[in-house]
Amino acid sequence: MTDQPRTPTAPELFTWEFASDPYPAYAWLREHAPVHRTRLPSGVEAWLVTRYADAKQALADQRLSKNPAHHDEPAHAKGKTGIPGERKAELMTHLLNIDPPDHTRLRRLVSKAFTPRRVAEFAPRVQELTDQLIDRFAGTGSADLIHEFAFPLPIYAICDLLGVPREDQDDFRDWAGMMIRHGGGPRGGVARSVKKMRGYLAELIHRKREALPDTRAAGEDLLSGLIRASDHGEHLTENEAAAMAFILLFAGFETTVNLIGNGTYALLTHPGQRHQLQDSLARGERGLLETGVEELLRYDGPVELATWRFATCPLTVGGQDIATGDPVLVVLAAADRDPERFADPDVLDLSRRDNQHLGYGHGIHYCLGAPLARLEGQSALATLLTRLPDLRLAVDPAELRWRGGLIMRGLRTLPVEFTPAP
């Protein structure tokens, strides 16, 4: 009698141990179950797509809708597939939840704020914010780089871009902090912050509309531009304007928090790569910084899973049949370590050239704010390594904790030490 071959058992997903290092589990899925149906912590069942080729196909497949109305779950479950509180706060009509033609119209309106030229014009302000934040702790010899640096930098930057008055920006920092702290815990804390943010945005839109000059000034903030468009025939409702501002804040800060946090952690735990980058910066070169940020996005990026998609008809992904209404989650973190696409994918190589990673997505939903996030990441890492050259972890890496949650990947804290700057 011969032994029957055993069916491989899928690794346990979405535990705290998994959050610390999900990459071995993703490697198993790529090999044994590249399109894998699983029950998420929320109770919703969804397909996980883990191979690069399948992921790229799924991200661009318009049969996979972003609109939660296509979800086949009962109504009570629909609130489990998006940002907590967005439905009750009437913030659903944003770029992550809609398809063409509405997506095309709204994206066109806001894309003007993220052109390479506009982002380049914003670079001095990003550098000013970066230096101001480092100034606050440079003389102390220690810091938590998440809460003192990686977190406030993108919040203040996106508030400036939107046109949130400086005196109100600390409120946004508090609301955003609630979202970060509750990322893997009770959704109620996030929902309350979303409600407060929605109320503030409605009031701010009203104030800006009342004060809007007849002609557009150079450097007009993004929210004023959205109001101007809605008042001049682009058919942008107040709800759409508020939802657009909300999603730019929500999607534009946590991704960059994690890019800076994960990227700094990767550099501190790969001293050879970190020293190469410091030497390059000391010579006044930018090439390794630019390829390095792309590699950090691939190696341990800020977005672990792409946001929700729902099948609008039966389709096949990676040889797996998916039914109408099924949720599909593309695992960017798994696709970006696929050995079929990247040589030595588990190796951090800041000079990697062939690096068409999916860290900012692919297709019509490619991240609109990617140029700004890259600018902030490059500015943050270059300034940290230059101004605090002996930066080092203050705890054993095993003591660090990663935030729970489904979409984002980021550290709760990043304690560091360094020689105090004079």
C-alpha positions as CSV (number, residue, x, y, z in Angstrom):
1,M,0.0,0.0,0.0
2,T,1.5,3.3,-1.0
3,D,1.1,6.6,0.7
4,Q,-1.3,9.0,-0.9
5,P,0.2,12.5,-1.6
6,R,-1.0,15.0,0.9
7,T,-2.8,18.1,-0.2
8,P,-0.7,21.1,1.0
9,T,-2.3,23.1,3.8
10,A,-2.5,26.8,3.2
11,P,-0.7,28.9,5.9
12,E,-2.7,30.8,8.4
13,L,-3.3,34.4,7.2
14,F,-4.0,37.7,9.0
15,T,-2.6,36.7,12.4
16,W,-0.3,39.0,14.3
17,E,2.6,36.7,13.4
18,F,1.6,36.9,9.7
19,A,1.5,40.7,10.0
20,S,5.2,40.8,11.1
21,D,6.4,38.9,8.0
22,P,3.7,37.9,5.5
23,Y,6.2,37.1,2.7
24,P,6.7,33.3,3.4
25,A,2.9,32.8,3.4
26,Y,2.6,34.8,0.1
27,A,5.4,32.7,-1.4
28,W,3.4,29.5,-0.5
29,L,0.3,31.0,-2.1
30,R,2.1,32.0,-5.3
31,E,3.3,28.4,-5.7
32,H,0.3,26.4,-4.5
33,A,-2.8,28.6,-4.7
34,P,-2.0,31.7,-6.7
35,V,-5.7,32.7,-6.8
36,H,-6.9,31.7,-3.3
37,R,-10.4,32.1,-1.7
38,T,-10.2,32.9,2.0
39,R,-12.4,34.3,4.8
40,L,-11.1,37.6,5.9
41,P,-11.1,38.8,9.6
42,S,-14.3,40.8,8.9
43,G,-16.1,37.5,7.8
44,V,-16.2,38.5,4.2
45,E,-14.9,35.9,1.7
46,A,-12.7,37.1,-1.1
47,W,-10.2,35.9,-3.7
48,L,-6.5,36.8,-3.2
49,V,-4.4,37.2,-6.3
50,T,-0.7,36.7,-5.6
51,R,1.3,36.2,-8.9
52,Y,2.6,39.2,-10.7
53,A,1.2,38.4,-14.2
54,D,-2.3,37.7,-12.7
55,A,-2.1,40.7,-10.5
56,K,-1.3,43.0,-13.4
57,Q,-4.2,41.5,-15.4
58,A,-6.7,41.9,-12.6
59,L,-5.7,45.5,-11.8
60,A,-6.4,46.5,-15.4
61,D,-9.5,44.3,-16.0
62,Q,-12.6,46.5,-16.1
63,R,-14.8,43.5,-15.4
64,L,-13.5,43.9,-11.9
65,S,-15.5,46.9,-10.7
66,K,-14.5,49.3,-7.9
67,N,-18.1,50.0,-7.1
68,P,-19.3,48.1,-3.9
69,A,-22.8,47.9,-5.4
70,H,-21.5,44.9,-7.3
71,H,-20.8,43.0,-4.1
72,D,-23.0,39.9,-3.8
73,E,-22.9,39.8,0.0
74,P,-26.0,40.9,2.0
75,A,-26.3,44.6,2.6
76,H,-25.0,44.4,6.2
77,A,-21.7,43.1,4.9
78,K,-21.1,45.8,2.4
79,G,-19.9,48.2,5.2
80,K,-17.0,45.7,5.8
81,T,-15.4,46.2,2.4
82,G,-14.4,49.9,2.4
83,I,-13.3,52.7,4.6
84,P,-15.2,52.6,7.9
85,G,-17.8,55.3,8.1
86,E,-17.6,56.5,4.5
87,R,-21.1,55.3,3.6
88,K,-22.8,57.0,6.5
89,A,-20.8,60.2,6.0
90,E,-21.9,60.3,2.3
91,L,-18.3,60.0,1.1
92,M,-18.7,57.0,-1.2
93,T,-18.3,58.9,-4.5
94,H,-14.5,59.0,-4.6
95,L,-12.0,57.5,-7.0
96,L,-11.5,54.2,-5.1
97,N,-15.3,53.4,-5.3
98,I,-16.3,54.3,-8.9
99,D,-15.8,53.2,-12.5
100,P,-15.8,55.0,-15.8
101,P,-17.3,57.4,-16.9
102,D,-17.6,59.0,-13.5
103,H,-14.1,57.9,-12.6
104,T,-12.6,59.4,-15.8
105,R,-14.4,62.7,-15.1
106,L,-13.4,63.1,-11.5
107,R,-9.8,61.9,-12.1
108,R,-9.4,64.5,-14.9
109,L,-10.4,67.3,-12.5
110,V,-7.9,66.4,-9.8
111,S,-5.0,65.1,-11.9
112,K,-3.9,68.7,-12.6
113,A,-2.7,69.0,-9.0
114,F,-0.3,66.0,-9.4
115,T,1.5,66.8,-12.7
116,P,5.3,66.6,-12.6
117,R,5.5,70.4,-12.9
118,R,3.1,71.0,-9.9
119,V,4.8,68.5,-7.8
120,A,8.2,70.0,-8.6
121,E,6.9,73.4,-7.6
122,F,5.8,71.9,-4.2
123,A,9.3,70.4,-3.6
124,P,10.7,73.3,-1.6
125,R,7.7,73.1,0.8
126,V,8.2,69.4,1.3
127,Q,11.8,70.0,2.1
128,E,10.9,72.8,4.5
129,L,8.5,70.5,6.4
130,T,11.0,67.7,6.4
131,D,13.7,69.9,8.0
132,Q,11.3,71.5,10.5
133,L,10.2,68.0,11.8
134,I,13.8,66.8,12.1
135,D,14.7,70.0,13.9
136,R,12.3,69.1,16.7
137,F,14.1,65.9,17.7
138,A,17.6,66.2,16.2
139,G,19.1,67.5,19.4
140,T,17.6,64.8,21.7
141,G,19.5,61.7,20.4
142,S,16.3,59.6,20.1
143,A,12.9,59.6,18.4
144,D,9.9,57.6,17.3
145,L,10.2,58.1,13.6
146,I,6.6,57.1,12.9
147,H,4.9,59.6,15.2
148,E,7.4,62.3,15.1
149,F,8.4,62.3,11.5
150,A,6.8,59.8,9.0
151,F,3.3,60.5,10.2
152,P,3.1,64.4,10.3
153,L,5.1,65.0,7.1
154,P,2.5,63.8,4.6
155,I,-0.4,65.1,6.7
156,Y,0.9,68.7,6.6
157,A,1.9,68.3,2.9
158,I,-1.5,67.1,1.7
159,C,-3.2,69.7,3.9
160,D,-1.1,72.5,2.2
161,L,-1.9,71.1,-1.2
162,L,-5.7,70.9,-0.5
163,G,-5.7,74.4,1.0
164,V,-6.5,73.5,4.7
165,P,-5.6,76.6,6.7
166,R,-2.5,76.1,8.9
167,E,-4.4,76.7,12.1
168,D,-6.7,73.8,11.3
169,Q,-4.1,71.3,10.3
170,D,-3.5,69.9,13.7
171,D,-7.1,68.8,13.8
172,F,-6.5,66.8,10.7
173,R,-3.4,65.3,12.3
174,D,-5.6,64.2,15.2
175,W,-8.3,62.6,13.0
176,A,-5.7,60.9,10.8
177,G,-3.9,59.7,14.0
178,M,-7.2,58.0,15.0
179,M,-7.3,56.2,11.6
180,I,-3.7,55.0,12.1
181,R,-4.2,53.9,15.7
182,H,-7.4,52.0,14.9
183,G,-6.2,50.5,11.6
184,G,-6.4,46.9,12.9
185,G,-8.9,47.4,15.7
186,P,-12.4,48.7,16.2
187,R,-13.8,50.3,13.1
188,G,-15.8,52.7,15.2
189,G,-12.8,54.9,16.0
190,V,-12.1,55.3,12.3
191,A,-15.7,56.0,11.5
192,R,-15.9,58.8,14.1
193,S,-12.8,60.4,12.6
194,V,-14.3,60.1,9.2
195,K,-17.5,61.8,10.4
196,K,-15.6,64.7,11.9
197,M,-13.5,65.1,8.8
198,R,-16.6,65.1,6.6
199,G,-18.2,67.8,8.7
200,Y,-15.1,70.0,8.6
201,L,-14.7,69.5,4.8
202,A,-18.3,70.6,4.2
203,E,-17.7,73.7,6.2
204,L,-14.4,74.4,4.5
205,I,-15.9,74.0,1.0
206,H,-18.6,76.4,1.9
207,R,-16.1,79.0,3.3
208,K,-13.9,78.7,0.2
209,R,-16.8,79.0,-2.2
210,E,-17.9,82.2,-0.5
211,A,-14.4,83.7,-0.8
212,L,-13.4,82.3,-4.2
213,P,-12.1,85.1,-6.5
214,D,-13.5,85.4,-10.0
215,T,-10.3,84.4,-11.7
216,R,-7.9,81.6,-10.8
217,A,-4.7,82.7,-9.2
218,A,-1.4,81.0,-9.8
219,G,-0.8,78.2,-7.3
220,E,-4.5,78.0,-6.3
221,D,-5.1,75.2,-3.8
222,L,-6.7,72.0,-4.9
223,L,-9.9,72.3,-3.0
224,S,-10.5,75.8,-4.6
225,G,-9.8,74.3,-8.0
226,L,-12.4,71.6,-7.4
227,I,-15.0,74.2,-6.3
228,R,-14.2,76.3,-9.3
229,A,-14.7,73.3,-11.6
230,S,-18.1,72.5,-10.0
231,D,-19.2,76.1,-10.4
232,H,-18.1,76.2,-14.1
233,G,-19.9,73.3,-15.8
234,E,-17.9,70.3,-14.7
235,H,-20.9,69.0,-12.7
236,L,-19.0,68.3,-9.5
237,T,-21.5,68.0,-6.6
238,E,-20.6,69.2,-3.1
239,N,-20.6,65.5,-2.0
240,E,-18.2,64.7,-4.8
241,A,-15.9,67.6,-3.8
242,A,-15.9,66.5,-0.2
243,A,-15.4,62.8,-1.1
244,M,-12.5,63.8,-3.4
245,A,-10.8,65.9,-0.7
246,F,-11.4,63.1,1.9
247,I,-9.9,60.3,-0.2
248,L,-6.8,62.4,-1.1
249,L,-6.2,62.9,2.6
250,F,-7.0,59.3,3.5
251,A,-5.1,57.7,0.7
252,G,-2.4,60.3,0.5
253,F,-1.1,60.2,4.0
254,E,-1.0,56.6,5.3
255,T,0.7,55.3,2.1
256,T,3.5,57.9,2.6
257,V,3.7,57.2,6.4
258,N,4.4,53.6,5.5
259,L,6.7,54.3,2.6
260,I,8.9,56.4,5.0
261,G,8.6,54.0,7.9
262,N,9.0,50.8,6.1
263,G,11.8,52.3,3.9
264,T,13.8,53.6,6.9
265,Y,13.4,50.2,8.7
266,A,14.6,48.3,5.6
267,L,17.7,50.6,5.3
268,L,18.5,50.3,9.0
269,T,18.3,46.5,8.8
270,H,20.4,46.4,5.5
271,P,23.5,48.4,6.5
272,G,25.4,47.7,3.3
273,Q,22.6,49.1,1.2
274,R,22.2,52.0,3.6
275,H,25.9,53.0,3.5
276,Q,25.9,52.8,-0.3
277,L,23.0,55.3,-0.4
278,Q,24.7,57.6,2.2
279,D,27.9,57.6,0.1
280,S,25.9,58.4,-3.0
281,L,24.1,61.3,-1.3
282,A,27.4,62.6,0.1
283,R,28.7,62.9,-3.5
284,G,25.7,64.9,-4.4
285,E,24.2,62.1,-6.6
286,R,20.5,61.4,-6.8
287,G,20.4,58.3,-9.0
288,L,20.6,55.7,-6.3
289,L,18.1,57.6,-4.2
290,E,15.6,57.5,-7.0
291,T,16.0,53.8,-7.9
292,G,16.3,53.1,-4.1
293,V,12.8,54.5,-3.3
294,E,11.4,52.3,-6.1
295,E,13.1,49.3,-4.7
296,L,11.8,50.1,-1.2
297,L,8.3,50.3,-2.7
298,R,8.8,46.8,-4.2
299,Y,10.6,45.2,-1.3
300,D,8.2,46.1,1.5
301,G,5.8,48.6,0.2
302,P,3.2,50.7,2.0
303,V,0.1,49.0,0.4
304,E,-0.1,45.3,1.0
305,L,-3.3,44.6,-0.9
306,A,-4.9,46.8,-3.5
307,T,-8.3,48.1,-2.6
308,W,-11.5,46.1,-3.3
309,R,-12.7,45.0,-6.6
310,F,-15.9,43.1,-7.4
311,A,-16.6,40.8,-10.4
312,T,-19.4,42.2,-12.6
313,C,-19.6,38.9,-14.6
314,P,-18.1,35.4,-14.5
315,L,-14.4,35.6,-15.3
316,T,-11.2,33.6,-15.0
317,V,-8.0,34.9,-13.3
318,G,-4.9,32.7,-13.1
319,G,-6.9,29.7,-14.2
320,Q,-9.4,30.2,-11.4
321,D,-13.1,30.8,-12.1
322,I,-14.6,33.8,-10.3
323,A,-18.3,34.3,-9.9
324,T,-20.3,37.5,-10.5
325,G,-20.3,39.6,-7.3
326,D,-17.2,37.9,-5.8
327,P,-14.7,40.3,-4.1
328,V,-11.2,40.2,-5.5
329,L,-8.1,41.5,-3.6
330,V,-4.8,41.8,-5.5
331,V,-1.9,41.2,-3.2
332,L,0.7,43.8,-4.3
333,A,3.2,42.6,-1.7
334,A,3.1,39.0,-3.1
335,A,3.2,40.1,-6.7
336,D,6.2,42.4,-6.1
337,R,8.2,39.4,-4.7
338,D,7.3,37.0,-7.6
339,P,10.5,35.2,-8.8
340,E,8.9,34.8,-12.2
341,R,9.1,38.6,-12.6
342,F,12.0,39.8,-10.4
343,A,15.4,38.3,-10.0
344,D,16.3,37.6,-6.4
345,P,13.0,39.1,-5.2
346,D,13.7,38.7,-1.5
347,V,16.9,40.7,-1.8
348,L,16.9,44.4,-1.2
349,D,18.9,46.0,-4.1
350,L,18.7,49.8,-4.2
351,S,20.3,49.9,-7.6
352,R,17.7,47.5,-9.2
353,R,16.9,48.8,-12.7
354,D,14.3,46.4,-14.0
355,N,11.7,47.3,-11.4
356,Q,8.2,47.6,-12.8
357,H,6.7,47.1,-9.4
358,L,3.0,47.3,-8.6
359,G,3.3,49.4,-5.4
360,Y,1.1,52.1,-6.8
361,G,-1.2,49.9,-8.8
362,H,-1.7,49.6,-12.5
363,G,-4.3,50.6,-15.1
364,I,-6.8,53.4,-14.7
365,H,-6.7,53.3,-10.9
366,Y,-2.9,53.8,-10.8
367,C,-2.2,56.0,-7.8
368,L,-2.8,59.6,-8.7
369,G,-0.6,60.9,-5.9
370,A,2.4,58.7,-6.7
371,P,4.6,61.6,-7.9
372,L,4.0,63.5,-4.6
373,A,4.6,60.3,-2.5
374,R,7.9,59.7,-4.3
375,L,8.9,63.3,-3.7
376,E,8.1,63.0,0.0
377,G,9.8,59.6,0.3
378,Q,13.0,60.8,-1.4
379,S,13.1,64.0,0.6
380,A,12.5,62.2,4.0
381,L,15.0,59.4,3.5
382,A,17.8,61.6,2.0
383,T,17.4,64.3,4.8
384,L,17.3,61.7,7.6
385,L,20.4,59.9,6.4
386,T,22.3,63.1,5.8
387,R,21.4,65.0,8.9
388,L,21.5,61.9,11.3
389,P,24.3,59.8,9.7
390,D,24.6,57.3,12.5
391,L,20.8,56.7,12.8
392,R,20.2,53.2,14.3
393,L,17.3,51.1,15.7
394,A,16.8,51.6,19.5
395,V,15.2,48.2,19.9
396,D,15.6,44.7,18.6
397,P,13.7,44.3,15.4
398,A,11.7,41.4,17.0
399,E,10.2,43.9,19.4
400,L,8.6,46.1,16.6
401,R,4.9,45.7,16.0
402,W,3.2,46.1,12.7
403,R,-0.3,47.5,12.5
404,G,-3.1,45.1,11.8
405,G,-5.5,45.7,9.0
406,L,-6.1,44.5,5.5
407,I,-4.9,47.0,3.0
408,M,-1.9,48.9,4.4
409,R,1.4,47.6,5.7
410,G,3.2,49.8,8.3
411,L,4.9,49.9,11.6
412,R,3.2,51.1,14.8
413,T,6.4,52.7,16.0
414,L,10.0,53.0,14.9
415,P,12.2,53.9,17.9
416,V,15.7,55.2,16.8
417,E,18.8,56.6,18.4
418,F,21.5,58.8,16.9
419,T,24.2,61.3,18.0
420,P,22.4,64.5,18.9
421,A,22.9,67.3,16.4
422,P,24.2,70.5,17.8
